[in-house]
Amino acid sequence: MSTAGDWCTVSWAPGKNGTATVVISGEVDAATVPLLEKALAEAARAATGVLVVDVAGVTFMDAAGLRVLLGAQAEAANRRARLRLAHVSASVQRLFTAAGVQDRFRDAIRTE
């Protein structure tokens, strides 16, 4: 399950034990967040436990991408699931800090 735009590729796959993983590559901004929103919605329907969002391939993320991640985190909590961010780069972490939301993602971030 993959979608691609000019500057962003998003795919997702179900995993074991009720998990689903969304993998994002490229630039996440106002022009590409619809791809991310679609993949997150599909993956969230499949995940019963943990929704992993792998951002290792993200080369740029702006406030639009941050908004989508915050929304996905809230939606996961509403379903009694968890959102985990994997392979978070220093630039994405700086966005979280600049926006003042680093504490909202503290337990969700996995840099390994």
C-alpha angles and dihedrals in degrees: 000000000000138000128188136195131181093275106017140050122195127183135165138192135185115248139193126298096018097308129134128191127212116197119200126192130179131007121352110198141123091294095052105033093092087068090051094045091052094049093045092050092050093045092046090056089054097043118083097172121013129013109200119201111196109202098173092117096047109120096177136011128179134185092285091062091045090052091054093050092049090050092049090050091052092047091050090052090050088056091046089247129120133238117215125189114212130200095006111189125221090250093055090046089052089055089053090049094046090051091047094238100110090111091056089059099036095105093036100057121097113177097184 
